[in-house]
Amino acid sequence: MPSDRHARYTSAGRALGESRIRNRQPSDGGCGCPIIIEGRRDRIALQAMGFTGPIEQVNRGWDLAKFVTHIFETYGILNKVDQGASVILLMDWDRTGGRLQRKLGERFNAFGMRVDNETRMELVRAMKPEGRTVEGLKAHAEKLQPYIDQIDPQGSEEE
């Protein structure tokens, strides 16, 4: 695990930048890969870091079976643009988030869907000292932005 803040932000920024590229709509040079998050504040945090593609919220009043079916029917087994993972799972890195990540991953896998867990795992390693939630990234958005923009300059606000 990177020990100094610069190395950790570089690692987190790389993971977020790569995810932001995949999340962006195909018309904007991305894949339209949805990011699955827990709640509204997680969406706000991702948008603060320049995410503009589909973000699907688990906590919308549906049970997990209905949610997973909706995601499967909407996005399919593989991402149609790059044939990669069809969804990026990004639950919090606390105990509850870990359980939800595992449950959703198992259900998506049962549908034959490819799931990206790498973004979350990199954030767990890099950002744990700063917090344990996706919404907590918002407090670091300004500091993370240059690292994200190194990977994904197209998503920066200057353009």
N, C-alpha and C positions, 0 to 999 in steps of 0.2 A: 504494500500500500504506500503510495507517495506520502512523504511526511511533511514537506513544506507546502504552503498554500499555493504558490505559483504552480508547482507540479500537479497538485490536486485540481486546481482550476483548469490547467491545460488539459488534463485527462477528462474532466467533466465537460469542458467546452468542446472537445473533440467528439465525445459521445452525443452531446446535444446538437452539435452542428451537423453530424451525419444523419441524425434523426430528423432534423429540420428540413434537410434536403429531401429525404424520402417522404416526409409528410406533405411537402408542397405539392400543389396540383400539377398534373402533367403539363398543362398549358404554361406553367411557370417554371418548367424544367425539373420537376420532381416526379414522384411516383404516385402521389395521392394516398400514401399508406396512412391509415388512421392510427392515432395514438389513443389507447384505452387508459383512462384515468379514473380516479375514484369520484371526485366531486367538482363543484363549480369553482372553488378556489384554486384547484389544480389547473383548470383551464385558464384562469386569469394569469397564473404564474407562467405557463407556457406561452401565452400570447404576449406577455411582457418581454419574453425573450425572442420574439419574432416569429413564432409558429403561426402559420396562416392556413394550413390544410385541415383535414377533418380530425376533430377531437371528439371522441365518444366517451360519455360519462356513465359509469356503472350505476351510481346512485341517482336513479331517475324514477324510483318507485316500482321497478319491475323485478321479478325474481331472476336469479342467474340464468335459468334455462331459457326464459324469454329473451333476455339480453343477448346471450350467446347465439341463439337462433337468429335474432335480428342482425347481428354482426356478420354471421355466416352468409345470410341471404343478401346482405348489402355488399359485402366485399369479397366473398368467395374464398377458395382454398389458397390460391397463390395471388400475389400482386400481379395484375395484368401487364404492368409496364415493364418491370424488371424480373419477373418470375421469382422474386424473393418472398420473404415473409409477408403475409397478408395483413398482419397487425403488429403494432409495437405495444407491448404490455408495460405500463409504467405505474405500478402501484407504489404506495409509500414503502419505505424501508424499515417500518416498525413491524411488530409481530402480526398485527391485523392485516397489514398490507402484504406481508409475506404469505399469509394463508390465502388471501384473496388472489394473489399472483399465481399461486400453485393451483387453486381450484379452477380459475379461469383458463390457465394454460392446459390443464388436463381436459377440460371441456372442449376447448378449441381443438386440441389434438385429436379428440374423439371424432370430431367432424373432418379430420384430415387437414386442418389448417396449419400453416407454418406460422410460428409465433417468434417474434424478436424479444428475447429477455435480456439481451446484452446491454442495452441502454441502461436499464434499471440496475443491473449488476455493476456497471462502471460507476454509476452515481452512488450506489451503496458504498463502494470502495473509496471514492473520492470525496464525497460530501457528508459522510456520516458525522465528522466532527462539527459541522455547521448545522446539522439538523437531520431529521428522519422522515421528512415529508416532501412531496412534490411541491405543495403550496409554499413550503419554506424556501424553495429556490428563488421565489420572487424577491426576497430580501437581498439576494446575491446577484440578481439579474444584471445590474449595471456593471458589476465586477466581472461576471462571466461573459458578458457580451463580446468583448474583444477576442476572447478565446473561441467563442462560437463562430464569430465572423471570419476568423482565420480559415476555418473549414468551409464555411458557407458565406462567402462575401456577397452573394446575390441576395441573401435574406436580410442584409444590414439595411438600416434606415437611410443611409446616405444615398442609396441607389433609387 
